[in-house]
Amino acid sequence: MARSIIARPAAKAAGLFLGAALLCALPGSGRADIFEAHEFMLDNGLDVVVVPNHLSPVVVQAVVYKAGAADGLPGKNGIAHFLEHLMFKGTKTLAQGQFSKEVDRRGGSDNAYTSQDVTVYHQEIAKEHLELIMRMEADRMVNLKIADPIVLPERDVILQERGERIDNEPGARLSEAVDAVLYRNHPYRLPVIGWRHEIEGYTTEDALAFYDRFYEPSNAVLVIGGDVTVEEVRTLAEKYFGPVSKGKTVTRQRLQEPPPSAPRRVALTDPRVRQPYLIRSYQAPNFRNAKGNEGYALTVLSEILTGGTAGRLYHRMVIEQQSALGIDTGYDGGAYDVGRFNFYATPRQGGDLAAVEKAMDGEIAALLKDGVTDQEVTDAKRRLQIAAVKARDSVSGPVFMVSEALGKGRTLADVQAWPERIDTVTAADILAIATQIFRPANSVTGTLLPKPAQEAAQP
């Protein structure tokens, strides 16, 4: 059984989780780190972060490799996800599937996911088994053992996964098509799981080449959260990860994206569609390379526009105009290279998707003309704070936040400074960055519509 989850950068849920969970301290709460965290580095270059949380005798471990789908060679972009599956197959000391069985039999859970920029392996288990999962994770960092009899059947699993999650899901196919035109040159245009015709050609050698190239201590981050101390983690990290050879220096080599020059549209029809749907995507600065607080301004803007029932677009399009059944936005500023800002719109049952798009365009035009108010900015910050209260006490939440941030080129200091940087956002900042990115030439609009019955019946 495949244990992986493909993380799609456009996913609204992921963006909300990251943004909300980081906003545990905002104006009025005083200067404070979001959570307690300690960082140190082993001699072989492995970055280690400890996030103590003693509310329950549980630990969460995550190892993030700074390599994802966008780091694959031409024709092999999905190889990162394929290797993720194979990492559960066994090592020189662990039998096939033994890693997961050892975790399962102790009442724990383990899984992994691949995105464009990172691959993350994670476990949650009772504290007394921390040494076990650290030992096994260090082992498969260097001792993976695979061969054709193991690899080739797993390739069929990937093909089946693509069929179920992409090929037979019209919404996923639309997202894939939008990505393919939003990025003209950057490998973000390619699907994380890979194209079917390329998956069919993956080999054991392809997987091992990616493993040998990227799975190095100096290209990884180990994050441990839960009922632990820094001293406990340091001792175990040095014992199990310390002996792993430092290896070679790893650098990302990616094609870069040229400036967009024209608006683009993608239209997909499918007889299985029951509800029309629209995506509007814009390339945007990310947290790593944005100027000033542009990324934080986009975070607050998304909350202003669609922060629950208080969001501007929800209030106007769903409640007042009743033109839409749903309207949402999402800012993905965590991407290593190019961020994006998405709009998602759904008409009421029997409604006109073109009318919803027109209403949405009207709201974007009003935003660019009049901006947002100081009160909207203040209210959005407060809503983000309220939404994040429970995340502070989460064991796994901070582990994944740190893993994602450090795996994508940011620092622990960036994570901890989030409240202060959000606090700097003004209405003028939001208007400036909105004017910069919400340009027709920077947009891709994707529509999903049902295929007429007579057309669907044609061969």
C-alpha positions in Angstrom: 0.0 0.0 0.0 1.3 3.4 -0.9 1.9 5.6 2.2 2.6 8.9 0.5 0.7 12.1 0.2 1.5 14.3 -2.7 1.6 17.9 -1.5 0.3 20.3 -4.2 1.6 23.9 -3.7 -1.7 25.4 -4.8 -3.6 23.6 -2.0 -5.6 26.1 -0.1 -5.6 23.9 3.0 -1.9 23.8 3.3 -1.5 27.5 3.0 -4.1 28.2 5.6 -2.6 25.7 8.0 0.9 27.2 7.6 -0.3 30.8 7.9 -2.7 30.3 10.8 -0.5 28.1 12.8 2.3 30.6 12.7 0.3 33.5 13.9 0.1 32.7 17.6 1.3 36.1 18.7 0.2 39.3 17.2 0.0 43.0 18.1 -1.1 43.4 21.7 0.5 40.1 22.9 4.0 41.5 23.4 7.3 40.3 21.9 7.4 36.5 22.1 8.5 33.6 20.0 5.7 31.6 18.5 6.9 28.5 20.3 10.0 27.2 22.1 12.5 25.9 19.6 16.2 25.2 19.7 18.5 24.6 16.8 22.0 23.0 16.4 24.0 21.4 13.7 25.9 18.1 13.6 29.4 17.9 12.3 28.2 16.3 9.1 25.9 19.3 8.3 22.6 17.9 9.5 20.4 20.8 10.8 18.5 19.7 13.9 15.6 21.6 15.5 13.9 20.6 18.8 10.5 21.9 19.7 9.6 20.8 23.2 6.0 20.3 24.1 5.3 18.4 27.3 1.5 18.3 27.2 1.5 14.6 26.4 4.1 11.8 26.3 4.3 11.9 22.6 7.0 12.8 20.1 6.9 13.7 16.4 9.8 13.3 14.1 10.2 14.8 10.7 13.2 14.5 8.3 12.9 16.9 5.4 15.1 16.6 2.3 15.7 19.8 0.3 14.7 18.0 -2.9 11.3 17.7 -4.5 9.7 17.1 -7.9 11.1 20.3 -9.3 14.6 18.9 -8.8 14.2 15.9 -11.1 16.1 15.7 -14.3 14.2 16.4 -17.6 11.9 13.5 -18.2 12.1 12.4 -14.6 10.3 15.1 -12.7 8.2 12.7 -10.7 11.2 10.7 -9.5 11.2 12.4 -6.1 7.7 11.0 -5.4 8.7 7.6 -6.7 11.7 7.5 -4.4 9.5 8.5 -1.5 7.5 5.3 -2.0 10.7 3.2 -2.3 12.1 4.6 1.0 9.6 2.3 2.8 10.9 -0.8 1.0 13.9 -1.7 3.2 17.5 -1.1 3.9 20.6 -3.2 4.5 19.4 -3.7 8.1 15.6 -3.4 7.8 13.5 -5.9 5.8 11.0 -4.7 3.3 8.2 -2.8 5.1 9.8 -3.3 8.5 10.1 0.4 9.2 6.3 0.9 9.1 5.6 -2.3 10.9 7.9 -1.4 13.8 6.1 1.9 14.2 2.6 0.4 13.8 3.1 -2.3 16.4 4.0 0.3 19.0 0.9 2.3 18.3 2.5 5.0 16.3 1.9 6.3 12.8 4.3 7.1 9.9 3.9 8.6 6.5 5.6 10.9 4.0 4.8 13.4 1.3 6.4 15.0 -1.7 6.0 18.6 -3.0 7.8 20.5 -5.7 10.5 21.6 -3.2 10.8 19.0 -0.4 10.3 15.4 0.5 9.3 14.9 4.2 9.2 11.6 6.2 7.5 11.8 9.5 6.4 9.7 12.5 4.3 10.2 15.6 4.8 7.8 18.5 5.0 7.4 22.3 8.1 9.1 23.8 9.8 5.9 24.8 10.2 4.9 21.2 12.0 8.0 20.0 15.3 6.3 19.8 13.8 3.6 17.6 12.4 6.0 15.0 15.6 8.1 15.0 17.7 5.0 14.5 15.6 3.7 11.6 15.3 7.1 9.9 19.1 7.6 10.1 19.5 4.1 8.7 17.4 4.7 5.6 19.2 8.1 5.0 22.2 6.1 3.8 21.4 2.4 3.6 18.4 2.1 1.2 18.4 -1.2 -0.6 16.2 -1.6 -3.7 16.3 -3.7 -6.9 14.0 -4.3 -9.9 11.8 -6.9 -8.2 10.8 -4.3 -5.6 11.0 -1.2 -7.8 9.0 -2.2 -10.9 5.8 -3.3 -9.0 5.9 0.0 -7.1 6.0 1.8 -10.4 2.7 0.2 -11.2 1.4 1.5 -7.8 2.4 5.1 -8.9 0.6 4.6 -12.2 -2.5 3.5 -10.3 -2.2 6.5 -7.9 -1.9 8.9 -10.9 -5.1 7.3 -12.3 -7.1 7.7 -9.1 -5.9 11.1 -8.0 -5.3 12.9 -11.3 -6.6 11.2 -14.5 -10.0 10.4 -13.0 -10.4 13.6 -11.1 -11.5 16.6 -13.3 -10.5 19.1 -10.7 -7.0 17.7 -10.4 -6.6 17.7 -14.1 -7.6 21.3 -14.3 -5.1 22.3 -11.6 -2.4 20.3 -13.6 -3.4 22.2 -16.8 -3.3 25.6 -15.0 0.2 24.8 -13.6 1.4 23.9 -17.1 0.7 27.4 -18.4 1.2 29.5 -15.3 4.9 28.5 -15.4 6.3 28.6 -18.9 9.9 27.6 -18.1 10.2 26.7 -14.4 9.7 23.0 -13.4 6.7 24.0 -11.2 4.9 23.6 -14.5 5.3 19.8 -14.2 3.2 17.6 -12.0 4.6 16.4 -8.7 3.6 12.8 -9.4 5.0 12.9 -13.0 3.4 12.4 -16.4 2.1 8.9 -17.1 4.4 8.3 -20.1 7.4 9.2 -18.0 6.4 7.2 -15.0 6.2 4.1 -17.2 9.9 4.5 -17.9 11.2 5.0 -14.3 14.0 2.6 -13.4 15.8 1.4 -10.3 18.8 3.4 -11.5 16.8 6.6 -11.8 15.6 6.3 -8.2 19.1 5.5 -6.8 20.6 8.4 -8.8 18.2 10.8 -7.1 18.8 9.2 -3.7 22.6 9.5 -4.1 22.4 13.1 -5.3 20.1 14.6 -2.7 19.8 12.4 0.4 22.7 13.8 2.3 22.8 15.0 5.9 23.9 18.5 4.8 20.8 18.6 2.5 18.4 17.6 5.3 16.7 19.0 8.4 15.7 16.8 11.4 12.9 18.2 13.5 11.8 16.6 16.7 8.8 17.9 18.6 6.9 16.8 21.7 7.9 15.5 25.2 11.6 15.8 24.7 14.5 18.0 25.8 17.3 19.4 23.7 19.9 17.2 25.5 17.9 14.0 24.8 17.6 14.8 21.1 21.2 15.9 20.8 22.5 12.7 22.3 20.4 10.5 20.0 21.1 12.6 16.9 24.8 12.4 17.5 24.6 8.7 18.1 22.5 7.7 15.0 22.8 10.6 12.5 26.2 11.7 13.5 28.1 8.8 11.9 26.4 9.4 8.5 29.1 10.7 6.1 28.8 14.3 5.2 28.9 13.6 1.5 29.0 16.1 -1.3 27.6 19.6 -1.4 24.1 19.7 -2.9 22.9 22.6 -5.0 19.5 23.1 -6.7 19.8 23.6 -10.5 16.5 24.8 -11.9 15.3 26.7 -15.0 14.0 30.1 -14.0 10.8 31.7 -15.0 10.7 34.7 -17.4 8.3 37.6 -16.8 4.8 36.8 -17.9 3.7 38.6 -21.0 0.0 37.7 -21.7 -3.1 36.5 -20.0 -3.8 32.8 -20.5 -6.9 30.7 -20.3 -7.5 26.9 -19.8 -10.9 25.3 -20.3 -11.7 21.7 -19.3 -15.0 19.9 -19.9 -15.8 16.5 -18.5 -19.1 14.6 -18.3 -18.5 13.8 -14.7 -18.5 17.4 -13.6 -21.6 18.3 -11.7 -20.5 21.7 -10.4 -18.7 24.3 -12.6 -15.6 25.7 -11.0 -13.0 28.4 -11.7 -9.4 29.0 -10.7 -7.5 32.2 -11.3 -3.8 32.0 -10.6 -1.2 34.8 -10.5 2.6 34.4 -10.0 3.6 36.2 -6.8 6.7 36.9 -4.7 7.5 34.3 -2.1 8.7 34.7 1.5 12.2 33.9 0.6 12.8 36.4 -2.2 10.0 39.0 -1.7 11.0 42.6 -1.1 10.2 43.9 2.4 7.0 42.6 3.7 5.3 41.7 0.3 4.7 38.1 1.3 3.1 39.1 4.6 1.0 41.7 2.9 -0.4 39.0 0.6 -1.1 36.8 3.6 -3.2 39.5 5.2 -4.9 40.3 1.8 -6.0 36.7 1.4 -7.6 36.9 4.9 -9.3 40.2 4.1 -10.8 38.8 0.9 -12.0 35.4 2.0 -11.4 35.0 5.7 -14.5 33.0 6.5 -17.9 34.8 6.5 -16.1 38.0 7.4 -14.2 38.0 4.1 -14.9 40.8 1.7 -15.5 38.6 -1.3 -17.7 36.2 0.6 -19.8 39.0 1.9 -20.3 40.7 -1.5 -20.5 37.7 -3.9 -22.1 35.0 -1.7 -24.3 37.1 0.6 -25.1 40.4 -1.2 -25.0 39.5 -4.9 -25.7 35.8 -4.5 -23.7 35.2 -7.6 -21.5 32.6 -6.1 -22.0 29.5 -4.0 -18.4 29.7 -2.8 -15.4 32.1 -3.2 -12.0 31.6 -1.8 -8.4 32.7 -2.1 -5.0 31.3 -1.2 -1.5 32.7 -1.1 1.4 30.2 -1.4 4.4 32.1 -0.3 6.3 29.1 0.9 7.5 27.9 -2.5 11.3 27.9 -2.9 11.3 29.8 -6.2 8.0 31.3 -7.3 5.0 32.0 -5.1 1.4 32.3 -6.3 -1.9 33.8 -5.4 -5.1 31.9 -6.3 -8.8 32.7 -6.5 -11.3 29.9 -6.5 -15.0 30.5 -7.4 -18.1 28.3 -7.7 -21.5 29.5 -9.0 -24.7 28.7 -7.3 -26.5 25.5 -8.6 -27.6 26.3 -12.1 -25.7 29.5 -12.1 -23.5 31.0 -14.8 -19.7 30.6 -14.3 -19.1 33.5 -16.6 -21.2 35.7 -14.4 -19.2 34.6 -11.3 -16.0 35.4 -13.1 -17.3 38.9 -14.1 -18.3 39.6 -10.5 -14.9 38.4 -9.3 -13.1 40.6 -11.8 -15.2 43.5 -10.6 -14.1 42.9 -7.0 -10.4 42.7 -8.1 -10.8 46.0 -10.0 -12.4 47.6 -7.0 -9.5 46.4 -4.8 -7.0 47.9 -7.2 -8.9 51.2 -7.4 -9.8 51.7 -3.7 -7.4 49.4 -1.8 -8.4 48.0 1.6 -9.2 49.9 4.8 -7.1 50.2 7.9 -10.0 48.5 9.8 -10.0 45.6 7.4 -6.2 45.1 8.0 -6.7 45.2 11.7 -9.6 42.8 11.7 -7.8 40.4 9.4 -4.8 40.2 11.7 -7.0 39.5 14.6 -8.9 36.8 12.8 -5.6 35.1 11.9 -4.6 35.3 15.6 -7.8 33.7 16.8 -7.7 30.9 14.2 -4.2 30.0 15.4 -4.8 29.8 19.2 -5.1 26.0 19.2 -2.1 25.5 16.9 0.3 26.7 19.6 -0.4 23.6 21.7 -0.2 21.2 18.8 2.7 18.7 18.9 2.8 18.1 15.2 1.9 21.6 13.9 5.2 23.3 14.8 7.2 20.3 13.6 5.7 20.6 10.1 6.0 24.4 10.0 9.7 24.3 10.8 10.3 21.4 8.4 8.6 23.3 5.5 10.2 26.6 6.2 13.8 25.3 6.6 13.4 22.8 3.8 12.5 25.6 1.5 15.4 27.9 2.3 14.0 29.9 5.2 15.3 30.0 8.8 14.0 29.3 12.2 14.4 33.0 12.9 12.0 33.7 10.0 9.4 31.5 11.5 9.7 33.1 14.9 9.6 36.6 13.5 6.3 36.0 11.7 4.2 38.0 14.2 6.4 41.1 14.0 6.4 41.0 10.2 2.7 40.5 10.0 2.4 43.5 12.3 4.2 45.7 9.9 1.6 45.2 7.1 -0.4 48.3 6.2 -3.2 49.0 3.8 -0.7 50.8 1.5 1.5 47.8 1.5 -1.4 45.6 0.4 -2.5 47.9 -2.4 1.1 48.1 -3.7 1.6 44.4 -4.0 -1.9 43.8 -5.3 -1.3 46.3 -8.1 2.0 44.6 -8.9 0.6 41.1 -9.2 -3.1 41.4 -10.2 -2.3 42.3 -13.8 -4.0 40.5 -16.7 -0.7 39.6 -18.2 0.2 37.8 -15.0 -2.9 35.7 -14.9 -4.0 32.2 -15.8 -7.8 31.5 -15.7 -8.9 27.9 -15.6 -12.5 26.8 -15.9 -14.1 23.4 -15.3 -17.5 22.7 -17.0 -19.7 19.7 -17.6 -19.5 18.3 -21.1 -22.9 18.4 -22.9 -24.4 14.9 -23.1 -24.4 14.8 -26.8 -20.8 15.8 -27.0 -19.9 13.3 -24.3 -21.6 10.5 -26.3 -19.4 11.1 -29.4 -16.4 8.8 -29.8 
